[in-house]
Every structure is written in C-alpha cells, then in structure tokens.
C-alpha cells in the first residue's frame, strides 16, 4: 500500500494499544508511513508506555516525551466489563480518561482527535418493541437510549468531545463501531442454534459487524479528514446489502433468510448449504454506514458479499489483520465466553 502524503510528519498516539483495535492500528499504521506511540494499562509488543488514561500525570509525561500530532483514542472499558467493574471504574476510564486526553491534545496542539465509540450507545433503540416486528434502521439520526453503564459513559464521552470541539476548536471525529470482536457470541441461544461461530460472524456482516481491518482503515480516513471536516460522528459497520425499504425491513423481522436469498441467490445458497449453515430467522436492526463512506471516503473490503466470494473460493472470510490480531480477551482471569 502506498504511503500517505505527509504521514511521515505525523506521530500518532494510540490509546488502548494492547486491545483488539489498538493492536490492529499499531500494526497497520507503520506500514503506511505513520510513526506510532501506543499506551495501555497492559504491556504488550504493541505498547510503548504502560499506564492509565485516568492518570493525568502519566498522560502528561507521554505527551511531553513523544509530542503526538494526532490521537486515536480507542482505550475503554467495554461491555464485557459491565459485570466485573464498578460504575466508578467506567466513569474514570471512559469519561475522565477522555477528558484528560482532550485537555492535553488541546494544550499540545494536536491536529486531530479520533474517538472510538460504539453502536452499543444506541441501546434500547436497537430493538423493535415486539420480536418479529420490522427491523430498525440505525443511522446517525437515531437517538441513543443507553441500557448499561458502558453505553452511558460512551455517550457522555461523545458529548464532552462535542463540547470540547465547540469551545476549543479541536478537530474531532467520533466513530461508532459495530462489533468486530473475534470471541464467541455472548448470547447462549445464538451459540446453540448456530454451533459454527463463523456462521454467526458472516451472518452479522450483513447488518451489525465489521472486520477489524476495515475499522482500522476507517480510523485512518478519520485521521486524514479531521482537519477538513473539523467535526463528525459516524457509524462504522460493514455496508449492508439491505435497503431502507419498509417492506424489506418488515421481511427481515419475519423471515430474514428469504431476504438474503432474494438478494444473493445461488451464491448464498451454495456457500451456506455446503457448510450446513443457516441465516438468522430474523434481524432486529440494520446499521447504515453510508455517511462514513461518503464523508470519510472510507472503502470497506470485508463485506458480506465479499465473504461469500472468499468462502466460495475456499478462502478465509476474515482479513489477514484480523487473524494476526487474534483473540485478546477482556479480563486477566477467564470471565464468560469473551475470554474462555
């Protein structure tokens, strides 16, 4: 891949550099010419300095030592931490940690701040009132209704980012990413009805999942476009083959396999029948990432259609980067399906 123009002059600070996305960014950015510095509470081969973003003293030392020109803020407590960490922990990391980074980014003249948020912020807005009703179309205009402390603190951090941009002019792009974790699904009923985890992951690419390589390239595009856009909030999910059509969304809620077969025909049936796979009986939401494609110039590669093509050719549906990052877990000790 060609080096980005001006990348050599950029020193990118990546927070959460031992996690899934942080690792992906730390591995990918140097291949396109960026100098990177990674920070995390956990040591790893992709982490430059070990410490917490909730510590202003640690962060000041990082900024004074490395003088980053851009910040990709991926560090967070996630949904899997809801049962293992306190609300205070979530506020300290997800809210205060973000404020600490924003303050120093402004003080040190950072050119762009990209905040990694999540589609989990939509919370209760993601599901129809009655199971089997029409799938909900989720775009940037949908109002989030958080359902746990994870969603609450990410929304709060988003709002602080917006306030910070308005008051101090720091270019900020927020990316609400859909699921890209490689761990098993956390819903037991889904695991039981779809015993091949790859079946679940490929199904989700059509409406609520994105490959980590595409998440990484979305962050690169946000970094590059921040000076021009100044502010933006975007859903980052693999482009859906579905459309915002009331009849189609109703059909997805009642009989999703028929909708997928109507769109992809033999290509879908051959891949799924060969593996004994099945599509979910119904789909409850569809993420629309078209704004990110248009405004950021983002071009995702690992879509549902691409997965069908790769599988038909006997190839892995996942990106090489996703395989390289692998499963990293969320806890030091095994805690549920996310880490076992």
N, C-alpha and C positions, 0 to 999 in steps of 0.2 A: 504494500500500500504506500502511496506517495506521502511524503512528509507534508504536513500542513504548513502553509505560508506563515511565517512568524512563530511557529511552535517552539523553536529553539530559544526564543526570548521569554517564553512562559515557564514559570515554575509553579506547578500545580500542587496544592496541599489537598490530600485525600484523607478525610476522616473516616474511621471505621475500616482501616486498610487491611485488617485481618479477617473481615467478614466476606460474604459471597461477592457482593458488588464491589466493595473496596479492593478486594484481591483482583477481580477482573479488570478494574481500572488501572491498578498498579502494574499489571502485566501488559495491558494493551497500550496505554499512553506512551511509554518509551518507544514502542515500535513505530509510532507516527511522529516522533521527534520531540515529545514533551519531556521536560525534566520533572520528576515527581518526588514528593515527600509524603510518606504515609504515617499516620498516627492512629493508635488504637490502645485499648486497655490490655490487650493480649499481644504478646510478642509473636512474630511470625516472619517468614522470609520476605514478606512484602511490607513490613512495618519498620519505619525508620526510627521513630521515637515512641516509647511506651508511656502512656499517661491518659488521664481522663479529660474529656472536653468540659466537664463540670468544674475543672480546676483552672481559674484564670491565670494562676502563676505558671502552670505547665504550658498553657497555650501561649502566654506572652513569651516565654523562653523559646518556643517553637517559632513564633513569628520573628523574633529578634535574630534567631540563629539562621533561619532559612529564607526569610523575606519572600514569602509566596506572592505571586502576582494574581493567582486565581485560586478559588476554593471550591472543591467538590465535597459537599457535606453529606456523607452517607451514614455516619455513625448514629445509632439509635438503639433504644430498647424496642423490641419487636412484639408482635402478637404472642409468640411462644413464651415471652417473659411475663405475660399478664398474671399467671398463677404463681410465678416464682419470685417476683419482685414487687416492692411496695409502690403505692401511688407516688410517694416521695421520690423514690428512685426514678420513676418515669418523668416526673417534673424536673428533677435535677439534670437528667441526661437530655431528654428530648426538648425541653423548653429552655432551662438555664444554660445548657451547653450550646444551644443555638444562639442565644443572646450573646454569650461570651465570644463566639466566633464572629458574629456580626459586628460587635464593638471593635474587635481587633482588625477585622477586614477593612472597616472604615478608617481606623486610625493609621493603618499601614498602606492605604491607597490601593487595596485590591481592586482589580479591574472587573472581576465578575465573580458572583457568588451563586452557585447552583445548589439548591436544597433538594435532597431526595425525600419525597413524601410517599404516600401510599394510597391506593384506591380503597384501602380499608377505612379511610376517613369517611367515605360515603355511608358506611354502617348500615343502619336500618333502611336507608333509601335504596339499597341494592335489591331488595326482595319484594315481589308483589304481595298484596295483602293476603291473598289466598293462593296456596300452592296449586300450580297448574294454570294460573292466570297468565296473561301476556307477559313476556319477558320485558324487563325495564331497560330502556335505552339510557346509558350513562355517558354524558359528555360533561364538559366543563361548566355547563349551566345548571347542573343538578346541585341542589343544596345538600351538603353533608349532614347526616344525623348520626353522630358517633354513638357506638354501642359499648365501648370499653375505654379504659384509661389510655390505651395505645392510640386510638382514634382521637380522643380528646386532646392529648398532648401534641399530636402531629398537626391538628387543626390550629391549635394555639400557636405553634411554631410558625405555621404558614402565615397566620395573621400578623405575627410580630415581624416576619420578613416583609410583608406588605407595608406595614407602618414604617419600618426602617427605610425601605426604599423611598417612600413618600417624604420622609423627614430629612433623610441624609443623602438621597440620590444614588445610593449604591445599586448598580445593575444586578438584579436578582431574577433567576428563573427557577420556578418550582416544578418538579417532575413527580407526578403521582404515578408510581409504577404499579402495575398489576403483579400477580405472583410470578416469581421466577425461581423459587427455591427448588432444589433437587430432591429434598426429603420426601418421604411418603406423605400422602394426603392425610390431614389431621382428622378427617371425618370417617369413622369406622364403617358406616353403612356404604360409603363410596368405595372404600378399600375392599369390602366384601363382595360387592356386585361387580367390581372391575379389578380382579386379582392381579392383572398385569399393570404395574404402575405406569408403564409407557403409554398404555391405552388412555389412562386418565390425563396424562400430561398433553398428549396430542389432541385429545378432545378439547381441552381448555384453550389451546392455541387459537381456536376459532372465536373465542369470546372473552377470556379472562386470564390469559397467560402470555408471557413474552420470554424469549430466550435471553440469557444474560448478555450475550454478545450484542444484541440489539439494544438492551438497556444501556450498555457501555457506550455505544455509538450515539445514542440519544443524549447522553451526558456530554459527549464531545461536541455535538452540534449545539447544545445549550451553551456550553462554554464559549464557543466561537460566535454565537449570535447574540450573546448577552449585551454587548456594547451597543448593538444596533437596536435590539428590542427594548432594552432597559428593564422591562418587567414582563413576566408572563407566567401562566400556570397551565400545565399540560398533562393530559393522561398519556401514559406510556404503556401501551399494550399492543400485542401483535394485531395488525389491521384485520378487522373482522370481514368475513365474506358475506355477512348478513347486512341487510339494509334497514333503514328506519321506516319500515312499512308496517302499518298496524296489523294487516292480515298475517304477514310473515312473523311478526313478534308474537301474535296470538298462537300461531302454529308451533313456534319454538317452545312455548309454555305447555302445549298439549302433546306434541309429537316431534321432538327435535330430530330424531333420526331421518324422518321423511324429508325434512327441510334440507338437511345435509346431503341426502341422496339426490334430491332435485337439483341442487347446485352443482355437485361434483360427479354424479352418475357413476359410471363404471370404475373410474379412478378410485373413488372412495370405497365402493363395494369390494373390489379386488384386494385392496390393501387390508381392509378390516376382516373380510372373510378368511383370508389366508392365515391371519393371526388369531382368529377366534375372538376378535374384538367386537365391541358394540359401543354405539354412541349413547350418551346420557339420554334417558327418556324425556327429560325436559331441561330447558335452560332458563334460569331465573333473571339473568341480566346480560347485557352486551355492552362492552366498553368500546367507545368510539375515540380512536386516537388520531382522527383525520386532522385536527388542528395542529398537532405536533408535526405531522407530515408536511403540512403546508407552511407553517410559520418557521419551523426549525430546519426544514429541508432534510428531514430525517427519512432514511430509506431502510426499513427493516428487511432482513433477509430470511429469517427463520419463521415463516408464516405457516398456517395450517395447510395451505395449498403446497408450499414447499416441502412440508413434512410428508405429505402423500407422495410427492415425486421422489423424494430421497428414499423413503421406505420401499417404494416400488422398484427402485434401482438397487435395493439391498444395502443401502447406506444408513448410517445413524441419523436420526432426525435432529439431533442436537448439534450445536456448534462445537468446534474444537475447543473454544474458550470455555464453554460450559463444562466440557469433560475435564479440562485442565484445572478449573477451579474446584470442581467436585463438591462433595458434601462436607460442610464445615461445622454444622451443628450450631446450637444456640446456648448450650449450657456446659459447664465443666463436668457435671455429672449427668448421666442419662436421665432425660425427662420426657417421657412420652414418645410419640412417633417421630418427632422432629430430630431426635438425637440417638435413637436406638438403631 
